[in-house]
């Protein structure tokens, strides 16, 4: 049976994994070069985001009951107030809020927001992912494990590649639309 500290690490790692999957599928779904399976990518993107949020909630709740390095509720909810690694803990708290805003505006408030505002908020998932990446790499007690290092390097690389493909695809789509309007 796992102890609380191990469950905290497992839930934090699962949260990172699911948010990574959500960001990757979100980036690929709107990449102009991918024309098939957009509906499947959307559902995987959506499901992974919610699973990430559930794992994150478990991670946070377990921090409250841990006996080894207990956090108070204020240390979890208010950035830079944690006794344990306050900056790295704050990065985790900030990423929690940003992911929460992205998911809530996407699933609960999307019909009330105009598309441009929603899209701007939704793209905050990328900086939130960078924060969760930094939080996991630098505060995670398993980060020195070679398998975990490879996982972080691999997921970081995939995010960078997916982002580049998205930007390139958007650029080429915009450029071709501009050229066809001039003709």
Phi and psi in degrees as a GROMACS rama.xvg file:
@    title "Ramachandran Plot"
@    xaxis  label "Phi"
@    yaxis  label "Psi"
@TYPE xy
-81.3079  147.141  UNK-2
-89.1994  175.034  UNK-3
-58.5321  -43.8539  UNK-4
-61.2322  -39.5523  UNK-5
-66.6961  -39.2292  UNK-6
-65.643  -37.1523  UNK-7
-59.9488  -46.2688  UNK-8
-65.5559  -43.4094  UNK-9
-62.2276  -47.3217  UNK-10
-66.1246  -38.8759  UNK-11
-63.5121  -43.5601  UNK-12
-66.0785  -42.0066  UNK-13
-62.6443  -40.5343  UNK-14
-59.8543  -47.2746  UNK-15
-59.2529  -46.1299  UNK-16
-59.3842  -50.6197  UNK-17
-65.7554  -40.6246  UNK-18
-65.984  -34.4549  UNK-19
-63.5485  -46.5146  UNK-20
-60.7379  -43.0586  UNK-21
-60.9078  -44.1197  UNK-22
-67.0268  -43.9197  UNK-23
-60.2771  -49.8741  UNK-24
-67.8877  -32.6058  UNK-25
-64.3857  -42.3362  UNK-26
-67.3752  -44.5628  UNK-27
-67.944  -34.7665  UNK-28
-60.2836  -37.9846  UNK-29
-99.3559  9.9731  UNK-30
-75.6727  122.614  UNK-31
-58.1777  -25.6275  UNK-32
-75.0167  -16.5712  UNK-33
-96.2831  111.607  UNK-34
-108.68  -21.4973  UNK-35
-103.086  155.389  UNK-36
66.2707  23.2217  UNK-37
-63.3937  -35.9123  UNK-38
-66.3854  -42.2385  UNK-39
-62.5648  -45.2395  UNK-40
-60.6438  -38.343  UNK-41
-62.0803  -45.7262  UNK-42
-68.506  -36.3733  UNK-43
-66.3577  -41.1091  UNK-44
-59.4065  -49.2846  UNK-45
-64.889  -48.3653  UNK-46
-63.2305  -42.2646  UNK-47
-64.9192  -37.7842  UNK-48
-61.2947  -45.5422  UNK-49
-67.7473  -38.6193  UNK-50
-64.4708  -38.5922  UNK-51
-61.3902  -42.1876  UNK-52
-66.4742  -39.7326  UNK-53
-64.7942  -43.8304  UNK-54
-64.8302  -36.9171  UNK-55
-64.9759  -41.9439  UNK-56
-61.3252  -42.5849  UNK-57
-64.1498  -41.754  UNK-58
-57.2692  -47.191  UNK-59
-65.9777  -46.9092  UNK-60
-62.7963  -38.5876  UNK-61
-67.1643  -31.7002  UNK-62
-60.7332  -29.7575  UNK-63
-71.9646  -28.1947  UNK-64
-105.234  -2.85475  UNK-65
-64.5973  138.159  UNK-66
-91.8033  -24.1628  UNK-67
-75.3201  -51.5263  UNK-68
-134.92  71.6218  UNK-69
-70.1794  143.114  UNK-70
-109.06  144.705  UNK-71
-88.5131  158.897  UNK-72
-57.0059  -38.7895  UNK-73
-65.1098  -34.7017  UNK-74
-68.0776  -27.4401  UNK-75
-84.0855  -39.6747  UNK-76
-88.3472  -23.9477  UNK-77
-112.741  113.578  UNK-78
-57.6628  145.995  UNK-79
71.1379  14.0236  UNK-80
-104.805  -5.11595  UNK-81
-70.6307  143.001  UNK-82
-74.6877  -34.8855  UNK-83
-91.3298  115.566  UNK-84
42.2148  70.281  UNK-85
-58.1847  -36.7152  UNK-86
-71.9836  -45.9689  UNK-87
-67.9086  -35.3817  UNK-88
-65.7174  -40.7512  UNK-89
-62.7404  -38.315  UNK-90
-59.995  -40.8953  UNK-91
-64.2053  -43.2506  UNK-92
-62.8924  -44.2932  UNK-93
-64.1806  -42.1803  UNK-94
-63.5479  -36.1095  UNK-95
-58.1189  -49.3662  UNK-96
-63.4093  -42.1744  UNK-97
-67.1586  -45.5233  UNK-98
-61.527  -39.4264  UNK-99
-61.7602  -43.7292  UNK-100
-63.147  -44.7205  UNK-101
-60.8544  -47.2522  UNK-102
-68.8309  -43.5252  UNK-103
-65.784  -41.2924  UNK-104
-70.4855  -27.5785  UNK-105
-79.56  -36.2623  UNK-106
-102.184  -27.8915  UNK-107
-109.96  -30.0022  UNK-108
-114.627  3.00351  UNK-109
-58.7862  -35.0083  UNK-110
-73.7536  -17.5436  UNK-111
-95.5471  -12.1974  UNK-112
-103.499  147.517  UNK-113
-74.4057  157.57  UNK-114
-59.2094  -40.6955  UNK-115
-63.8646  -43.956  UNK-116
-65.361  -45.6588  UNK-117
-58.6621  -45.4044  UNK-118
-62.8318  -40.8188  UNK-119
-61.6372  -43.5902  UNK-120
-66.0523  -42.5131  UNK-121
-63.2244  -35.178  UNK-122
-70.744  -8.83943  UNK-123
-66.7877  -12.208  UNK-124
-61.0345  -32.8538  UNK-125
-66.5154  -51.3401  UNK-126
-63.0338  -33.3857  UNK-127
-64.1444  -38.9861  UNK-128
-64.2457  -41.9501  UNK-129
-59.0334  -42.089  UNK-130
-63.8787  -44.1149  UNK-131
-67.1531  -34.0602  UNK-132
-61.3112  -50.4625  UNK-133
-61.6103  -42.9893  UNK-134
-58.9241  -48.9534  UNK-135
-65.372  -44.2844  UNK-136
-65.8811  -42.2726  UNK-137
-97.2135  -19.5603  UNK-138
-109.606  -18.9384  UNK-139
-64.9038  129.906  UNK-140
-75.7412  -9.9922  UNK-141
-99.3342  2.02619  UNK-142
-63.618  -21.264  UNK-143
-82.7784  -10.24  UNK-144
-68.5696  125.863  UNK-145
-56.4622  -35.5695  UNK-146
-66.1891  -41.4534  UNK-147
-67.869  -40.8847  UNK-148
-57.9008  -46.3326  UNK-149
-61.9972  -40.3653  UNK-150
-62.0076  -46.4337  UNK-151
-63.1161  -42.4008  UNK-152
-63.1094  -44.4021  UNK-153
-64.1877  -48.8675  UNK-154
-66.5258  -38.8421  UNK-155
-61.9756  -41.7896  UNK-156
-64.6601  -42.1195  UNK-157
-63.693  -40.9566  UNK-158
-62.045  -43.8631  UNK-159
-62.8427  -45.8261  UNK-160
-63.4319  -45.5292  UNK-161
-62.5978  -39.1079  UNK-162
-64.2371  -43.6371  UNK-163
-63.8561  -42.5905  UNK-164
-61.9357  -40.3773  UNK-165
-64.2078  -47.9438  UNK-166
-63.1633  -45.6642  UNK-167
-62.2613  -45.3897  UNK-168
-62.6637  -41.5355  UNK-169
-66.1538  -41.1485  UNK-170
-62.9514  -47.8253  UNK-171
-66.9029  -35.6903  UNK-172
-65.4865  -45.2825  UNK-173
-63.9802  -42.2624  UNK-174
-64.696  -43.7625  UNK-175
-68.0214  -34.7499  UNK-176
-67.0856  -39.6698  UNK-177
-65.1097  -43.231  UNK-178
-65.5253  -39.8153  UNK-179
-70.2164  -27.5877  UNK-180
-71.7067  -31.4003  UNK-181
-74.8586  -23.5017  UNK-182
